[in-house]
Amino acid sequence: MNKYNEVSALLERLCSAKGVSGAENRAAEVAAELLEKYMPVKIDPLGSVTGTMGEGNIHILLDAHLDQIGLVVTAVDEDGFLKVAKCGGADIRVLAAAEVTVHGKEDIFGVITSTPPHLSKPEDSSKAKDFDEIAVDIGMKREDALKIVSPGDRITFNGSFSRLLGNRAASPSIDDRAGVAAILRCLEFLKNKKLNCKLSVLFSVQEETGGSGAQTGAFSACADEAIAVDVSFAAAPGISSEKYASLGGGTMIGYAPSLDYEMSRCLSEIAEKENIPNQPEVMGGKTGTNCDEIQVSGKGVKTALLSIPLRNMHTAVEVCDLEDIENTARLMAEYILERSAANA
């Protein structure tokens, strides 16, 4: 239980900071404070956290996205219920009766409405409602609600960071605060090491809504190579293990047309040499991560993807293995040290 206390505490702090796409301010403040331990930090015009240190013949960018999925208020109806739309890939199947926080002029507790089974139609028993059919109950009349809540306010799903047995943890927003934690742990591993390279970090906004933070941040950095850290699907009951990775099986090294094959192979070879657990993740098209934007930014960037296996993605109880985060950090650090030595 105590083996990964450092990464656990880091992840808990990151996951506790709210930051739905387009409103990542609180999460950015926490990430910036943590990154300042290692390099000078700036917040770019879109709200992404950026930092750079060192110099050399090669410039490497590390990226993970700050934003989490959530909802956005679209209207307050005549009875005071909040109508909503998804902000990012919120899963409608798990929203009925969920507890939420509405981030208006102040934070307000709310619950998503749910039709009792006694009143449901037989044909509705096997399907989820659409977003335009659900609402958030904050217990207020319309005139009182409008004093605190406005269209455009974000909503997050309630849940606490909890340690499970072994090395596992459950929390909202592990996607992709786990990636942020891995990069920060990588920097800790590199602390006091002499690097012969320029190293930039981008904690990007708006990945869940299209990747604009990564696109603009990568353009500004103008790096030679980039490694994006995100999450990917972990095996679970009823899900084929042939298509998904194992929790605790190590970081997932991506292979895809948009990823640089030589970087992927180099990461794999380093992992084998350093006995760092790893798993391949092969995609026949785009990765669905910031890599797709980073690769085509500026003059083009050689890009690799490391993914942390995640169960229950896009819910309030996402589950990861802390050892996978630590091993992702170790692999990045070893890659940077090898590239730095090669360009000394």
C-alpha positions, 0 to 999 in steps of 0.5 A: 500500500505504501510503495507508490505513496509519492505518485499517489499523493501527486495524482490525488492533488491533480485529480482534485483540481477541477478543469472541464474543457475550456475552463481548466483554470483551477487544474492549470494553477495546480499543475503550474505550481507543481511544474515550477519545481523543475523549470520556469512556467508560463500560461499561454493564451489558451490556458495551457501550462508550458515550461522549458529548460536546458539547451542542446542540439535536440529539443524534446516536448512532453505533453499531457492534457489538463482538461477533464470531461464534464457537462456545460449548462445550456439553460435554466428551465421554468422550474429551476432545472438545469439543461445541459450538453456534454463537454467532451466525451461524457458517457450518457449511460452512467449519468442518471442519478449521478451527483455533480457539482455546478461551477457557477458564481459558487460551487453548487451540489446537484443531482442528475434527474432519473425516472423511477423504474415504476414510471419508465416505459418498457421500451426505455428499460434498455436504453439511456436517455439523450442529453436533451432529456436529462436535467440537473436538479440543484433544488432551487426555483428559476429566479434563485438559480439564475442568481448563481448559475448561467449558461456556459457554466461547467459541471463536474461529476462528483467522486473522491480519490480512493486507493484500492487494494494493491497499487490501484486507485479510483477517481474522476479525471484520471484521464489525463491527470495520470499523464500529467503526473507521469511527466512530473515524475519523469522530471523528478527522475531527471532532477540533478541529471546533466542534460544535453538537450532542450526539454519543454513541457506542455500541459495542454487544454481542450484535448477532450474537445479537439486538441487546440491546446496541443496544436497551439502549444506544440506550434509555440514550442517548435520541438524536434520530437514529442512524447504525448502521455495519455490514457488508453483502455484497460481490460475488464470483465466482458471486454476482450483482452486482445484489444485492451491492455492489462492494468499493471502490465506497464505503459502502452507504447503506441504504433500508428501512421501518425506516430514516428515508428523509429521513436516507438521502436526506440522506446520499446528497446529502452524499455526492454533494456531497462526492464520497464514493463510495457505493452504495445498499442497498435492503431491503424489510423489516428490515435485520438490523442494530442499526437494527431495535432502535435505531429502536424504542427509547425514544420512537423514534429516526430511524435510518440505516444505512451498510454497509461491503461485505464478502466471505466474511462470517462466516468467518475470512477476511473481506475488506474494502476499507480505502477503504470504511471511510475513506469511511464515516467521511468521510460520517458526519463530513460529515453530523454537521457539516451537522446541527450547522451547521443547529442552531447 
